[in-house]
């Protein structure tokens, strides 16, 4: 496979396509969506361009694929961003025209179920950008988190290296997007606690990895939402048959508001290990886990227990199948706030001795 290339970046004043490859949630919850559109234009200087299925709940896979083709195929549109994630994007992938999009490479921003399209772009030879949907990050109550805004601005407009920073404070508790009062005040946050670095160690199958100064790994990134990757693995879709394509890459994983149990997280990693995939990655960035949802509103004690159990499950998977992999936990690129943009297929440098993570936008 050819090394993915970075598509040309937009400039302030350019048009940006806004699509819903997964869910037409903007049609049901317009408040965060409209706020996100306003910020795209006011704060980033971009002109949003919508498509027929962007606000259409229940749009067919063909309609969503047509919007992707229209956004990438329009020469006046210089970047593309997802409105939100969802749970159906895998059905869109077989309908996409790889040659059309390869001939019209553009920066695409999205995460969660948009892992599907990001993995598809990776195989098409185009670097994508994991992070920053219109409703989630641009439509944040109060104001955009400064860490998110700075990362997104750099990823949009500035080629070159960008050093990620741990969030001093974060949140993973949501409020009702249908309630106008949600958007009038800053959401409550709590201390971030920094990143945790682990290196090879532990000879027993269930022994945890030991804290380590680690090494320095630099490679192209691959990964995204763990649950979505599990679906791609089961469907045998957008996973390279020749696993050597992943050798030396930096794996990054995060879990969603569905709050998968620790046993499920381990089983997914175990399956990646049995396939011979997990050991291909000399470094893993594990996103800070979301520990709260409307269906499972954990208190602080239950949230801490969930995070601890998930970390142990990941460590067990690495110990059994990738004992030489260096891991960094609680990096802010998933379903929590703030959110750092990760170039999908772009260069990531994980510096264990100096505890630094640098990406290339």
Protein Blocks (a to p, Z undefined) as FASTA:
>chain_A
ZZddddddddehiacddddfkbcklmmmmmlmmmmmmmmmmmnopacdddfklmmghiaf
klmmmmmmmmmmpmkbcbdcdfbgcjklmmmmmmpcfklmmmmgcddddehjlmmmmmmm
mmnopacdeehifklmmmpghiacfklmmmmmmmmmmgcdddddddfbdcfbdcdfklmk
lmmpccddddekiaadddeehjbfklccdddebiadddddeedjfklmmmmmmnopoiaf
blmlmgoiacdddddfkopafklmmmmmmmmmmnommmmpmbdcdddddfbdfklcccfk
lmmmmmmmmmmmmmmmmmmmmmmbccdehiafbfbccdddddehiacdddfknopacddZ
Z
